[in-house]
Amino acid sequence: MANVNMPKPVVWLGAVLCVAGGYLLGVVVTAEDPEVGTAEVVSFTPSSSELCLRGEALVGTEAADDVEGDGEDAELCGQWMRPPDAQDPAEGTTFRFWVQATDDPPSGERGAANVLIYGDVVD
């Protein structure tokens, strides 16, 4: 097998796959971590998993459009995407979190239904 000739379409397909693989690898390696903050638990409703937080760290989050108030009085409510072993947070406890805002709220209006809160109570 001293001389192997491949058809041009096969060579082009290989080149495209290499470029696409490099692009995907670059996206995965350079992806930013979510910004983690801490806030105080205002309320938690176990039946709906609605969690409301208060604190200055809420202002600079991805869901900043849904935050009510400014500074230390800023409040945000959303659906807590709780870990399986998490305990219900009590009012006034410190909560470490990051948020994600969905583009299309289920009810058609922006509010707690389109804000997903990830995190847990700080020990």
Phi and psi restraints in degrees (range 20) as a CNS / XPLOR table:
assign (resid 1 and name C) (resid 2 and name N)
       (resid 2 and name CA) (resid 2 and name C) 1.0 -72.1 20.0 2
assign (resid 2 and name N) (resid 2 and name CA)
       (resid 2 and name C) (resid 3 and name N) 1.0 -34.2 20.0 2
assign (resid 2 and name C) (resid 3 and name N)
       (resid 3 and name CA) (resid 3 and name C) 1.0 -127.5 20.0 2
assign (resid 3 and name N) (resid 3 and name CA)
       (resid 3 and name C) (resid 4 and name N) 1.0 113.1 20.0 2
assign (resid 3 and name C) (resid 4 and name N)
       (resid 4 and name CA) (resid 4 and name C) 1.0 -122.0 20.0 2
assign (resid 4 and name N) (resid 4 and name CA)
       (resid 4 and name C) (resid 5 and name N) 1.0 123.6 20.0 2
assign (resid 4 and name C) (resid 5 and name N)
       (resid 5 and name CA) (resid 5 and name C) 1.0 -108.5 20.0 2
assign (resid 5 and name N) (resid 5 and name CA)
       (resid 5 and name C) (resid 6 and name N) 1.0 130.5 20.0 2
assign (resid 5 and name C) (resid 6 and name N)
       (resid 6 and name CA) (resid 6 and name C) 1.0 -108.4 20.0 2
assign (resid 6 and name N) (resid 6 and name CA)
       (resid 6 and name C) (resid 7 and name N) 1.0 147.5 20.0 2
assign (resid 6 and name C) (resid 7 and name N)
       (resid 7 and name CA) (resid 7 and name C) 1.0 -64.8 20.0 2
assign (resid 7 and name N) (resid 7 and name CA)
       (resid 7 and name C) (resid 8 and name N) 1.0 147.6 20.0 2
assign (resid 7 and name C) (resid 8 and name N)
       (resid 8 and name CA) (resid 8 and name C) 1.0 -57.9 20.0 2
assign (resid 8 and name N) (resid 8 and name CA)
       (resid 8 and name C) (resid 9 and name N) 1.0 -40.0 20.0 2
assign (resid 8 and name C) (resid 9 and name N)
       (resid 9 and name CA) (resid 9 and name C) 1.0 -59.6 20.0 2
assign (resid 9 and name N) (resid 9 and name CA)
       (resid 9 and name C) (resid 10 and name N) 1.0 -35.0 20.0 2
assign (resid 9 and name C) (resid 10 and name N)
       (resid 10 and name CA) (resid 10 and name C) 1.0 -67.9 20.0 2
assign (resid 10 and name N) (resid 10 and name CA)
       (resid 10 and name C) (resid 11 and name N) 1.0 -40.6 20.0 2
assign (resid 10 and name C) (resid 11 and name N)
       (resid 11 and name CA) (resid 11 and name C) 1.0 -64.2 20.0 2
assign (resid 11 and name N) (resid 11 and name CA)
       (resid 11 and name C) (resid 12 and name N) 1.0 -45.6 20.0 2
assign (resid 11 and name C) (resid 12 and name N)
       (resid 12 and name CA) (resid 12 and name C) 1.0 -62.9 20.0 2
assign (resid 12 and name N) (resid 12 and name CA)
       (resid 12 and name C) (resid 13 and name N) 1.0 -40.7 20.0 2
assign (resid 12 and name C) (resid 13 and name N)
       (resid 13 and name CA) (resid 13 and name C) 1.0 -62.3 20.0 2
assign (resid 13 and name N) (resid 13 and name CA)
       (resid 13 and name C) (resid 14 and name N) 1.0 -42.9 20.0 2
assign (resid 13 and name C) (resid 14 and name N)
       (resid 14 and name CA) (resid 14 and name C) 1.0 -60.7 20.0 2
assign (resid 14 and name N) (resid 14 and name CA)
       (resid 14 and name C) (resid 15 and name N) 1.0 -42.3 20.0 2
assign (resid 14 and name C) (resid 15 and name N)
       (resid 15 and name CA) (resid 15 and name C) 1.0 -64.3 20.0 2
assign (resid 15 and name N) (resid 15 and name CA)
       (resid 15 and name C) (resid 16 and name N) 1.0 -44.1 20.0 2
assign (resid 15 and name C) (resid 16 and name N)
       (resid 16 and name CA) (resid 16 and name C) 1.0 -62.9 20.0 2
assign (resid 16 and name N) (resid 16 and name CA)
       (resid 16 and name C) (resid 17 and name N) 1.0 -43.2 20.0 2
assign (resid 16 and name C) (resid 17 and name N)
       (resid 17 and name CA) (resid 17 and name C) 1.0 -62.6 20.0 2
assign (resid 17 and name N) (resid 17 and name CA)
       (resid 17 and name C) (resid 18 and name N) 1.0 -38.7 20.0 2
assign (resid 17 and name C) (resid 18 and name N)
       (resid 18 and name CA) (resid 18 and name C) 1.0 -64.9 20.0 2
assign (resid 18 and name N) (resid 18 and name CA)
       (resid 18 and name C) (resid 19 and name N) 1.0 -44.3 20.0 2
assign (resid 18 and name C) (resid 19 and name N)
       (resid 19 and name CA) (resid 19 and name C) 1.0 -65.5 20.0 2
assign (resid 19 and name N) (resid 19 and name CA)
       (resid 19 and name C) (resid 20 and name N) 1.0 -44.6 20.0 2
assign (resid 19 and name C) (resid 20 and name N)
       (resid 20 and name CA) (resid 20 and name C) 1.0 -63.5 20.0 2
assign (resid 20 and name N) (resid 20 and name CA)
       (resid 20 and name C) (resid 21 and name N) 1.0 -41.2 20.0 2
assign (resid 20 and name C) (resid 21 and name N)
       (resid 21 and name CA) (resid 21 and name C) 1.0 -63.4 20.0 2
assign (resid 21 and name N) (resid 21 and name CA)
       (resid 21 and name C) (resid 22 and name N) 1.0 -41.1 20.0 2
assign (resid 21 and name C) (resid 22 and name N)
       (resid 22 and name CA) (resid 22 and name C) 1.0 -64.3 20.0 2
assign (resid 22 and name N) (resid 22 and name CA)
       (resid 22 and name C) (resid 23 and name N) 1.0 -40.3 20.0 2
assign (resid 22 and name C) (resid 23 and name N)
       (resid 23 and name CA) (resid 23 and name C) 1.0 -61.8 20.0 2
assign (resid 23 and name N) (resid 23 and name CA)
       (resid 23 and name C) (resid 24 and name N) 1.0 -49.2 20.0 2
assign (resid 23 and name C) (resid 24 and name N)
       (resid 24 and name CA) (resid 24 and name C) 1.0 -61.9 20.0 2
assign (resid 24 and name N) (resid 24 and name CA)
       (resid 24 and name C) (resid 25 and name N) 1.0 -41.0 20.0 2
assign (resid 24 and name C) (resid 25 and name N)
       (resid 25 and name CA) (resid 25 and name C) 1.0 -61.9 20.0 2
assign (resid 25 and name N) (resid 25 and name CA)
       (resid 25 and name C) (resid 26 and name N) 1.0 -42.1 20.0 2
assign (resid 25 and name C) (resid 26 and name N)
       (resid 26 and name CA) (resid 26 and name C) 1.0 -63.7 20.0 2
assign (resid 26 and name N) (resid 26 and name CA)
       (resid 26 and name C) (resid 27 and name N) 1.0 -39.1 20.0 2
assign (resid 26 and name C) (resid 27 and name N)
       (resid 27 and name CA) (resid 27 and name C) 1.0 -65.4 20.0 2
assign (resid 27 and name N) (resid 27 and name CA)
       (resid 27 and name C) (resid 28 and name N) 1.0 -43.0 20.0 2
assign (resid 27 and name C) (resid 28 and name N)
       (resid 28 and name CA) (resid 28 and name C) 1.0 -67.5 20.0 2
assign (resid 28 and name N) (resid 28 and name CA)
       (resid 28 and name C) (resid 29 and name N) 1.0 -43.6 20.0 2
assign (resid 28 and name C) (resid 29 and name N)
       (resid 29 and name CA) (resid 29 and name C) 1.0 -69.6 20.0 2
assign (resid 29 and name N) (resid 29 and name CA)
       (resid 29 and name C) (resid 30 and name N) 1.0 -35.4 20.0 2
assign (resid 29 and name C) (resid 30 and name N)
       (resid 30 and name CA) (resid 30 and name C) 1.0 -98.4 20.0 2
assign (resid 30 and name N) (resid 30 and name CA)
       (resid 30 and name C) (resid 31 and name N) 1.0 8.1 20.0 2
assign (resid 30 and name C) (resid 31 and name N)
       (resid 31 and name CA) (resid 31 and name C) 1.0 -62.8 20.0 2
assign (resid 31 and name N) (resid 31 and name CA)
       (resid 31 and name C) (resid 32 and name N) 1.0 137.0 20.0 2
assign (resid 31 and name C) (resid 32 and name N)
       (resid 32 and name CA) (resid 32 and name C) 1.0 -81.4 20.0 2
assign (resid 32 and name N) (resid 32 and name CA)
       (resid 32 and name C) (resid 33 and name N) 1.0 142.5 20.0 2
assign (resid 32 and name C) (resid 33 and name N)
       (resid 33 and name CA) (resid 33 and name C) 1.0 -74.5 20.0 2
assign (resid 33 and name N) (resid 33 and name CA)
       (resid 33 and name C) (resid 34 and name N) 1.0 149.1 20.0 2
assign (resid 33 and name C) (resid 34 and name N)
       (resid 34 and name CA) (resid 34 and name C) 1.0 -65.1 20.0 2
assign (resid 34 and name N) (resid 34 and name CA)
       (resid 34 and name C) (resid 35 and name N) 1.0 148.7 20.0 2
assign (resid 34 and name C) (resid 35 and name N)
       (resid 35 and name CA) (resid 35 and name C) 1.0 -77.4 20.0 2
assign (resid 35 and name N) (resid 35 and name CA)
       (resid 35 and name C) (resid 36 and name N) 1.0 121.6 20.0 2
assign (resid 35 and name C) (resid 36 and name N)
       (resid 36 and name CA) (resid 36 and name C) 1.0 -98.4 20.0 2
assign (resid 36 and name N) (resid 36 and name CA)
       (resid 36 and name C) (resid 37 and name N) 1.0 136.6 20.0 2
assign (resid 36 and name C) (resid 37 and name N)
       (resid 37 and name CA) (resid 37 and name C) 1.0 -136.0 20.0 2
assign (resid 37 and name N) (resid 37 and name CA)
       (resid 37 and name C) (resid 38 and name N) 1.0 174.9 20.0 2
assign (resid 37 and name C) (resid 38 and name N)
       (resid 38 and name CA) (resid 38 and name C) 1.0 -125.6 20.0 2
assign (resid 38 and name N) (resid 38 and name CA)
       (resid 38 and name C) (resid 39 and name N) 1.0 145.5 20.0 2
assign (resid 38 and name C) (resid 39 and name N)
       (resid 39 and name CA) (resid 39 and name C) 1.0 -150.4 20.0 2
assign (resid 39 and name N) (resid 39 and name CA)
       (resid 39 and name C) (resid 40 and name N) 1.0 171.2 20.0 2
assign (resid 39 and name C) (resid 40 and name N)
       (resid 40 and name CA) (resid 40 and name C) 1.0 -95.9 20.0 2
assign (resid 40 and name N) (resid 40 and name CA)
       (resid 40 and name C) (resid 41 and name N) 1.0 138.4 20.0 2
assign (resid 40 and name C) (resid 41 and name N)
       (resid 41 and name CA) (resid 41 and name C) 1.0 -74.7 20.0 2
assign (resid 41 and name N) (resid 41 and name CA)
       (resid 41 and name C) (resid 42 and name N) 1.0 124.5 20.0 2
assign (resid 41 and name C) (resid 42 and name N)
       (resid 42 and name CA) (resid 42 and name C) 1.0 -90.9 20.0 2
assign (resid 42 and name N) (resid 42 and name CA)
       (resid 42 and name C) (resid 43 and name N) 1.0 -47.0 20.0 2
assign (resid 42 and name C) (resid 43 and name N)
       (resid 43 and name CA) (resid 43 and name C) 1.0 -159.8 20.0 2
assign (resid 43 and name N) (resid 43 and name CA)
       (resid 43 and name C) (resid 44 and name N) 1.0 159.0 20.0 2
assign (resid 43 and name C) (resid 44 and name N)
       (resid 44 and name CA) (resid 44 and name C) 1.0 -145.0 20.0 2
assign (resid 44 and name N) (resid 44 and name CA)
       (resid 44 and name C) (resid 45 and name N) 1.0 130.1 20.0 2
assign (resid 44 and name C) (resid 45 and name N)
       (resid 45 and name CA) (resid 45 and name C) 1.0 -111.2 20.0 2
assign (resid 45 and name N) (resid 45 and name CA)
       (resid 45 and name C) (resid 46 and name N) 1.0 104.3 20.0 2
assign (resid 45 and name C) (resid 46 and name N)
       (resid 46 and name CA) (resid 46 and name C) 1.0 -58.9 20.0 2
assign (resid 46 and name N) (resid 46 and name CA)
       (resid 46 and name C) (resid 47 and name N) 1.0 -36.4 20.0 2
assign (resid 46 and name C) (resid 47 and name N)
       (resid 47 and name CA) (resid 47 and name C) 1.0 -65.4 20.0 2
assign (resid 47 and name N) (resid 47 and name CA)
       (resid 47 and name C) (resid 48 and name N) 1.0 -32.9 20.0 2
assign (resid 47 and name C) (resid 48 and name N)
       (resid 48 and name CA) (resid 48 and name C) 1.0 -110.0 20.0 2
assign (resid 48 and name N) (resid 48 and name CA)
       (resid 48 and name C) (resid 49 and name N) 1.0 -5.1 20.0 2
assign (resid 48 and name C) (resid 49 and name N)
       (resid 49 and name CA) (resid 49 and name C) 1.0 60.1 20.0 2
assign (resid 49 and name N) (resid 49 and name CA)
       (resid 49 and name C) (resid 50 and name N) 1.0 26.6 20.0 2
assign (resid 49 and name C) (resid 50 and name N)
       (resid 50 and name CA) (resid 50 and name C) 1.0 -83.0 20.0 2
assign (resid 50 and name N) (resid 50 and name CA)
       (resid 50 and name C) (resid 51 and name N) 1.0 125.2 20.0 2
assign (resid 50 and name C) (resid 51 and name N)
       (resid 51 and name CA) (resid 51 and name C) 1.0 -119.6 20.0 2
assign (resid 51 and name N) (resid 51 and name CA)
       (resid 51 and name C) (resid 52 and name N) 1.0 132.6 20.0 2
assign (resid 51 and name C) (resid 52 and name N)
       (resid 52 and name CA) (resid 52 and name C) 1.0 -116.6 20.0 2
assign (resid 52 and name N) (resid 52 and name CA)
       (resid 52 and name C) (resid 53 and name N) 1.0 130.8 20.0 2
assign (resid 52 and name C) (resid 53 and name N)
       (resid 53 and name CA) (resid 53 and name C) 1.0 -120.3 20.0 2
assign (resid 53 and name N) (resid 53 and name CA)
       (resid 53 and name C) (resid 54 and name N) 1.0 156.3 20.0 2
assign (resid 53 and name C) (resid 54 and name N)
       (resid 54 and name CA) (resid 54 and name C) 1.0 -134.8 20.0 2
assign (resid 54 and name N) (resid 54 and name CA)
       (resid 54 and name C) (resid 55 and name N) 1.0 134.1 20.0 2
assign (resid 54 and name C) (resid 55 and name N)
       (resid 55 and name CA) (resid 55 and name C) 1.0 158.5 20.0 2
assign (resid 55 and name N) (resid 55 and name CA)
       (resid 55 and name C) (resid 56 and name N) 1.0 162.9 20.0 2
assign (resid 55 and name C) (resid 56 and name N)
       (resid 56 and name CA) (resid 56 and name C) 1.0 -67.3 20.0 2
assign (resid 56 and name N) (resid 56 and name CA)
       (resid 56 and name C) (resid 57 and name N) 1.0 -27.5 20.0 2
assign (resid 56 and name C) (resid 57 and name N)
       (resid 57 and name CA) (resid 57 and name C) 1.0 -66.0 20.0 2
assign (resid 57 and name N) (resid 57 and name CA)
       (resid 57 and name C) (resid 58 and name N) 1.0 -15.7 20.0 2
assign (resid 57 and name C) (resid 58 and name N)
       (resid 58 and name CA) (resid 58 and name C) 1.0 -74.3 20.0 2
assign (resid 58 and name N) (resid 58 and name CA)
       (resid 58 and name C) (resid 59 and name N) 1.0 -24.8 20.0 2
assign (resid 58 and name C) (resid 59 and name N)
       (resid 59 and name CA) (resid 59 and name C) 1.0 -64.6 20.0 2
assign (resid 59 and name N) (resid 59 and name CA)
       (resid 59 and name C) (resid 60 and name N) 1.0 -37.0 20.0 2
assign (resid 59 and name C) (resid 60 and name N)
       (resid 60 and name CA) (resid 60 and name C) 1.0 -94.9 20.0 2
assign (resid 60 and name N) (resid 60 and name CA)
       (resid 60 and name C) (resid 61 and name N) 1.0 17.2 20.0 2
assign (resid 60 and name C) (resid 61 and name N)
       (resid 61 and name CA) (resid 61 and name C) 1.0 -86.0 20.0 2
assign (resid 61 and name N) (resid 61 and name CA)
       (resid 61 and name C) (resid 62 and name N) 1.0 173.8 20.0 2
assign (resid 61 and name C) (resid 62 and name N)
       (resid 62 and name CA) (resid 62 and name C) 1.0 -63.0 20.0 2
assign (resid 62 and name N) (resid 62 and name CA)
       (resid 62 and name C) (resid 63 and name N) 1.0 -27.1 20.0 2
assign (resid 62 and name C) (resid 63 and name N)
       (resid 63 and name CA) (resid 63 and name C) 1.0 -98.3 20.0 2
assign (resid 63 and name N) (resid 63 and name CA)
       (resid 63 and name C) (resid 64 and name N) 1.0 30.6 20.0 2
assign (resid 63 and name C) (resid 64 and name N)
       (resid 64 and name CA) (resid 64 and name C) 1.0 -58.3 20.0 2
assign (resid 64 and name N) (resid 64 and name CA)
       (resid 64 and name C) (resid 65 and name N) 1.0 -28.3 20.0 2
assign (resid 64 and name C) (resid 65 and name N)
       (resid 65 and name CA) (resid 65 and name C) 1.0 -66.5 20.0 2
assign (resid 65 and name N) (resid 65 and name CA)
       (resid 65 and name C) (resid 66 and name N) 1.0 -22.7 20.0 2
assign (resid 65 and name C) (resid 66 and name N)
       (resid 66 and name CA) (resid 66 and name C) 1.0 -96.6 20.0 2
assign (resid 66 and name N) (resid 66 and name CA)
       (resid 66 and name C) (resid 67 and name N) 1.0 -3.0 20.0 2
assign (resid 66 and name C) (resid 67 and name N)
       (resid 67 and name CA) (resid 67 and name C) 1.0 -77.8 20.0 2
assign (resid 67 and name N) (resid 67 and name CA)
       (resid 67 and name C) (resid 68 and name N) 1.0 133.7 20.0 2
assign (resid 67 and name C) (resid 68 and name N)
       (resid 68 and name CA) (resid 68 and name C) 1.0 -106.1 20.0 2
assign (resid 68 and name N) (resid 68 and name CA)
       (resid 68 and name C) (resid 69 and name N) 1.0 130.8 20.0 2
assign (resid 68 and name C) (resid 69 and name N)
       (resid 69 and name CA) (resid 69 and name C) 1.0 93.2 20.0 2
assign (resid 69 and name N) (resid 69 and name CA)
       (resid 69 and name C) (resid 70 and name N) 1.0 177.7 20.0 2
assign (resid 69 and name C) (resid 70 and name N)
       (resid 70 and name CA) (resid 70 and name C) 1.0 -130.4 20.0 2
assign (resid 70 and name N) (resid 70 and name CA)
       (resid 70 and name C) (resid 71 and name N) 1.0 159.9 20.0 2
assign (resid 70 and name C) (resid 71 and name N)
       (resid 71 and name CA) (resid 71 and name C) 1.0 58.0 20.0 2
assign (resid 71 and name N) (resid 71 and name CA)
       (resid 71 and name C) (resid 72 and name N) 1.0 -138.0 20.0 2
assign (resid 71 and name C) (resid 72 and name N)
       (resid 72 and name CA) (resid 72 and name C) 1.0 -65.3 20.0 2
assign (resid 72 and name N) (resid 72 and name CA)
       (resid 72 and name C) (resid 73 and name N) 1.0 -20.6 20.0 2
assign (resid 72 and name C) (resid 73 and name N)
       (resid 73 and name CA) (resid 73 and name C) 1.0 -91.0 20.0 2
assign (resid 73 and name N) (resid 73 and name CA)
       (resid 73 and name C) (resid 74 and name N) 1.0 4.0 20.0 2
assign (resid 73 and name C) (resid 74 and name N)
       (resid 74 and name CA) (resid 74 and name C) 1.0 -65.6 20.0 2
assign (resid 74 and name N) (resid 74 and name CA)
       (resid 74 and name C) (resid 75 and name N) 1.0 134.2 20.0 2
assign (resid 74 and name C) (resid 75 and name N)
       (resid 75 and name CA) (resid 75 and name C) 1.0 -128.1 20.0 2
assign (resid 75 and name N) (resid 75 and name CA)
       (resid 75 and name C) (resid 76 and name N) 1.0 145.9 20.0 2
assign (resid 75 and name C) (resid 76 and name N)
       (resid 76 and name CA) (resid 76 and name C) 1.0 -142.8 20.0 2
assign (resid 76 and name N) (resid 76 and name CA)
       (resid 76 and name C) (resid 77 and name N) 1.0 132.9 20.0 2
assign (resid 76 and name C) (resid 77 and name N)
       (resid 77 and name CA) (resid 77 and name C) 1.0 -116.3 20.0 2
assign (resid 77 and name N) (resid 77 and name CA)
       (resid 77 and name C) (resid 78 and name N) 1.0 145.9 20.0 2
assign (resid 77 and name C) (resid 78 and name N)
       (resid 78 and name CA) (resid 78 and name C) 1.0 -167.7 20.0 2
assign (resid 78 and name N) (resid 78 and name CA)
       (resid 78 and name C) (resid 79 and name N) 1.0 -178.4 20.0 2
assign (resid 78 and name C) (resid 79 and name N)
       (resid 79 and name CA) (resid 79 and name C) 1.0 -85.8 20.0 2
assign (resid 79 and name N) (resid 79 and name CA)
       (resid 79 and name C) (resid 80 and name N) 1.0 120.6 20.0 2
assign (resid 79 and name C) (resid 80 and name N)
       (resid 80 and name CA) (resid 80 and name C) 1.0 -79.9 20.0 2
assign (resid 80 and name N) (resid 80 and name CA)
       (resid 80 and name C) (resid 81 and name N) 1.0 118.7 20.0 2
assign (resid 80 and name C) (resid 81 and name N)
       (resid 81 and name CA) (resid 81 and name C) 1.0 -88.7 20.0 2
assign (resid 81 and name N) (resid 81 and name CA)
       (resid 81 and name C) (resid 82 and name N) 1.0 79.9 20.0 2
assign (resid 81 and name C) (resid 82 and name N)
       (resid 82 and name CA) (resid 82 and name C) 1.0 -78.5 20.0 2
assign (resid 82 and name N) (resid 82 and name CA)
       (resid 82 and name C) (resid 83 and name N) 1.0 143.6 20.0 2
assign (resid 82 and name C) (resid 83 and name N)
       (resid 83 and name CA) (resid 83 and name C) 1.0 -68.3 20.0 2
assign (resid 83 and name N) (resid 83 and name CA)
       (resid 83 and name C) (resid 84 and name N) 1.0 155.8 20.0 2
assign (resid 83 and name C) (resid 84 and name N)
       (resid 84 and name CA) (resid 84 and name C) 1.0 -59.4 20.0 2
assign (resid 84 and name N) (resid 84 and name CA)
       (resid 84 and name C) (resid 85 and name N) 1.0 -32.2 20.0 2
assign (resid 84 and name C) (resid 85 and name N)
       (resid 85 and name CA) (resid 85 and name C) 1.0 -99.0 20.0 2
assign (resid 85 and name N) (resid 85 and name CA)
       (resid 85 and name C) (resid 86 and name N) 1.0 14.7 20.0 2
assign (resid 85 and name C) (resid 86 and name N)
       (resid 86 and name CA) (resid 86 and name C) 1.0 -78.5 20.0 2
assign (resid 86 and name N) (resid 86 and name CA)
       (resid 86 and name C) (resid 87 and name N) 1.0 144.6 20.0 2
assign (resid 86 and name C) (resid 87 and name N)
       (resid 87 and name CA) (resid 87 and name C) 1.0 -93.6 20.0 2
assign (resid 87 and name N) (resid 87 and name CA)
       (resid 87 and name C) (resid 88 and name N) 1.0 155.3 20.0 2
assign (resid 87 and name C) (resid 88 and name N)
       (resid 88 and name CA) (resid 88 and name C) 1.0 -63.7 20.0 2
assign (resid 88 and name N) (resid 88 and name CA)
       (resid 88 and name C) (resid 89 and name N) 1.0 130.2 20.0 2
assign (resid 88 and name C) (resid 89 and name N)
       (resid 89 and name CA) (resid 89 and name C) 1.0 -75.9 20.0 2
assign (resid 89 and name N) (resid 89 and name CA)
       (resid 89 and name C) (resid 90 and name N) 1.0 136.7 20.0 2
assign (resid 89 and name C) (resid 90 and name N)
       (resid 90 and name CA) (resid 90 and name C) 1.0 -90.0 20.0 2
assign (resid 90 and name N) (resid 90 and name CA)
       (resid 90 and name C) (resid 91 and name N) 1.0 153.4 20.0 2
assign (resid 90 and name C) (resid 91 and name N)
       (resid 91 and name CA) (resid 91 and name C) 1.0 -59.2 20.0 2
assign (resid 91 and name N) (resid 91 and name CA)
       (resid 91 and name C) (resid 92 and name N) 1.0 132.0 20.0 2
assign (resid 91 and name C) (resid 92 and name N)
       (resid 92 and name CA) (resid 92 and name C) 1.0 93.4 20.0 2
assign (resid 92 and name N) (resid 92 and name CA)
       (resid 92 and name C) (resid 93 and name N) 1.0 -7.9 20.0 2
assign (resid 92 and name C) (resid 93 and name N)
       (resid 93 and name CA) (resid 93 and name C) 1.0 -79.5 20.0 2
assign (resid 93 and name N) (resid 93 and name CA)
       (resid 93 and name C) (resid 94 and name N) 1.0 157.9 20.0 2
assign (resid 93 and name C) (resid 94 and name N)
       (resid 94 and name CA) (resid 94 and name C) 1.0 -85.3 20.0 2
assign (resid 94 and name N) (resid 94 and name CA)
       (resid 94 and name C) (resid 95 and name N) 1.0 134.9 20.0 2
assign (resid 94 and name C) (resid 95 and name N)
       (resid 95 and name CA) (resid 95 and name C) 1.0 -126.5 20.0 2
assign (resid 95 and name N) (resid 95 and name CA)
       (resid 95 and name C) (resid 96 and name N) 1.0 125.4 20.0 2
assign (resid 95 and name C) (resid 96 and name N)
       (resid 96 and name CA) (resid 96 and name C) 1.0 -92.6 20.0 2
assign (resid 96 and name N) (resid 96 and name CA)
       (resid 96 and name C) (resid 97 and name N) 1.0 129.5 20.0 2
assign (resid 96 and name C) (resid 97 and name N)
       (resid 97 and name CA) (resid 97 and name C) 1.0 -147.7 20.0 2
assign (resid 97 and name N) (resid 97 and name CA)
       (resid 97 and name C) (resid 98 and name N) 1.0 167.1 20.0 2
assign (resid 97 and name C) (resid 98 and name N)
       (resid 98 and name CA) (resid 98 and name C) 1.0 -145.6 20.0 2
assign (resid 98 and name N) (resid 98 and name CA)
       (resid 98 and name C) (resid 99 and name N) 1.0 150.9 20.0 2
assign (resid 98 and name C) (resid 99 and name N)
       (resid 99 and name CA) (resid 99 and name C) 1.0 -121.8 20.0 2
assign (resid 99 and name N) (resid 99 and name CA)
       (resid 99 and name C) (resid 100 and name N) 1.0 157.9 20.0 2
assign (resid 99 and name C) (resid 100 and name N)
       (resid 100 and name CA) (resid 100 and name C) 1.0 -137.7 20.0 2
assign (resid 100 and name N) (resid 100 and name CA)
       (resid 100 and name C) (resid 101 and name N) 1.0 129.8 20.0 2
assign (resid 100 and name C) (resid 101 and name N)
       (resid 101 and name CA) (resid 101 and name C) 1.0 -100.8 20.0 2
assign (resid 101 and name N) (resid 101 and name CA)
       (resid 101 and name C) (resid 102 and name N) 1.0 130.3 20.0 2
assign (resid 101 and name C) (resid 102 and name N)
       (resid 102 and name CA) (resid 102 and name C) 1.0 -83.4 20.0 2
assign (resid 102 and name N) (resid 102 and name CA)
       (resid 102 and name C) (resid 103 and name N) 1.0 153.8 20.0 2
assign (resid 102 and name C) (resid 103 and name N)
       (resid 103 and name CA) (resid 103 and name C) 1.0 -75.0 20.0 2
assign (resid 103 and name N) (resid 103 and name CA)
       (resid 103 and name C) (resid 104 and name N) 1.0 -41.9 20.0 2
assign (resid 103 and name C) (resid 104 and name N)
       (resid 104 and name CA) (resid 104 and name C) 1.0 -115.7 20.0 2
assign (resid 104 and name N) (resid 104 and name CA)
       (resid 104 and name C) (resid 105 and name N) 1.0 101.4 20.0 2
assign (resid 104 and name C) (resid 105 and name N)
       (resid 105 and name CA) (resid 105 and name C) 1.0 -64.8 20.0 2
assign (resid 105 and name N) (resid 105 and name CA)
       (resid 105 and name C) (resid 106 and name N) 1.0 142.2 20.0 2
assign (resid 105 and name C) (resid 106 and name N)
       (resid 106 and name CA) (resid 106 and name C) 1.0 -59.9 20.0 2
assign (resid 106 and name N) (resid 106 and name CA)
       (resid 106 and name C) (resid 107 and name N) 1.0 -34.5 20.0 2
assign (resid 106 and name C) (resid 107 and name N)
       (resid 107 and name CA) (resid 107 and name C) 1.0 -86.1 20.0 2
assign (resid 107 and name N) (resid 107 and name CA)
       (resid 107 and name C) (resid 108 and name N) 1.0 -6.5 20.0 2
assign (resid 107 and name C) (resid 108 and name N)
       (resid 108 and name CA) (resid 108 and name C) 1.0 91.5 20.0 2
assign (resid 108 and name N) (resid 108 and name CA)
       (resid 108 and name C) (resid 109 and name N) 1.0 -14.2 20.0 2
assign (resid 108 and name C) (resid 109 and name N)
       (resid 109 and name CA) (resid 109 and name C) 1.0 -118.7 20.0 2
assign (resid 109 and name N) (resid 109 and name CA)
       (resid 109 and name C) (resid 110 and name N) 1.0 144.9 20.0 2
assign (resid 109 and name C) (resid 110 and name N)
       (resid 110 and name CA) (resid 110 and name C) 1.0 -69.8 20.0 2
assign (resid 110 and name N) (resid 110 and name CA)
       (resid 110 and name C) (resid 111 and name N) 1.0 146.2 20.0 2
assign (resid 110 and name C) (resid 111 and name N)
       (resid 111 and name CA) (resid 111 and name C) 1.0 168.8 20.0 2
assign (resid 111 and name N) (resid 111 and name CA)
       (resid 111 and name C) (resid 112 and name N) 1.0 -158.5 20.0 2
assign (resid 111 and name C) (resid 112 and name N)
       (resid 112 and name CA) (resid 112 and name C) 1.0 -60.7 20.0 2
assign (resid 112 and name N) (resid 112 and name CA)
       (resid 112 and name C) (resid 113 and name N) 1.0 -25.2 20.0 2
assign (resid 112 and name C) (resid 113 and name N)
       (resid 113 and name CA) (resid 113 and name C) 1.0 -70.4 20.0 2
assign (resid 113 and name N) (resid 113 and name CA)
       (resid 113 and name C) (resid 114 and name N) 1.0 -20.8 20.0 2
assign (resid 113 and name C) (resid 114 and name N)
       (resid 114 and name CA) (resid 114 and name C) 1.0 -107.6 20.0 2
assign (resid 114 and name N) (resid 114 and name CA)
       (resid 114 and name C) (resid 115 and name N) 1.0 10.2 20.0 2
assign (resid 114 and name C) (resid 115 and name N)
       (resid 115 and name CA) (resid 115 and name C) 1.0 -113.1 20.0 2
assign (resid 115 and name N) (resid 115 and name CA)
       (resid 115 and name C) (resid 116 and name N) 1.0 121.4 20.0 2
assign (resid 115 and name C) (resid 116 and name N)
       (resid 116 and name CA) (resid 116 and name C) 1.0 -105.8 20.0 2
assign (resid 116 and name N) (resid 116 and name CA)
       (resid 116 and name C) (resid 117 and name N) 1.0 125.9 20.0 2
assign (resid 116 and name C) (resid 117 and name N)
       (resid 117 and name CA) (resid 117 and name C) 1.0 -109.5 20.0 2
assign (resid 117 and name N) (resid 117 and name CA)
       (resid 117 and name C) (resid 118 and name N) 1.0 124.6 20.0 2
assign (resid 117 and name C) (resid 118 and name N)
       (resid 118 and name CA) (resid 118 and name C) 1.0 -111.0 20.0 2
assign (resid 118 and name N) (resid 118 and name CA)
       (resid 118 and name C) (resid 119 and name N) 1.0 143.9 20.0 2
assign (resid 118 and name C) (resid 119 and name N)
       (resid 119 and name CA) (resid 119 and name C) 1.0 143.5 20.0 2
assign (resid 119 and name N) (resid 119 and name CA)
       (resid 119 and name C) (resid 120 and name N) 1.0 -167.2 20.0 2
assign (resid 119 and name C) (resid 120 and name N)
       (resid 120 and name CA) (resid 120 and name C) 1.0 -159.3 20.0 2
assign (resid 120 and name N) (resid 120 and name CA)
       (resid 120 and name C) (resid 121 and name N) 1.0 169.2 20.0 2
assign (resid 120 and name C) (resid 121 and name N)
       (resid 121 and name CA) (resid 121 and name C) 1.0 -68.2 20.0 2
assign (resid 121 and name N) (resid 121 and name CA)
       (resid 121 and name C) (resid 122 and name N) 1.0 139.6 20.0 2
assign (resid 121 and name C) (resid 122 and name N)
       (resid 122 and name CA) (resid 122 and name C) 1.0 -81.3 20.0 2
assign (resid 122 and name N) (resid 122 and name CA)
       (resid 122 and name C) (resid 123 and name N) 1.0 128.2 20.0 2
